[in-house]
């Protein structure tokens, strides 16, 4: 388990950009596969994207592919989500998640640690 804290959420207009950050508590950050999920009111938490331990491989949900980019800085124990061309349907609480192991996975049950979430609201 690792403690995760997200930041960077806020209110943005359609077409705008936000950058979310997730800070991890441990120096063994590079041992974790990281991911971002989001949850809109009344909906299930859904996968957004993931990044492998070295940062060399990423995967994204079709709904955000081409607009969102995940990156990580293992030296500083952080992972980021750059969100461009935001749409109202991107409005949700965004969560940072971590899992042990080396495989990137897209199901929330595969992740061991979660941040508290940060709200992203995209106005129309």
Helices and strands as residue ranges (DSSP letters): E 4-7, E 10-13, E 18-24, G 29-31, E 32-39, E 46-51, E 58-60, E 68-73, E 78-83, G 88-90, E 92-100, G 108-110, E 113-114, E 118-123
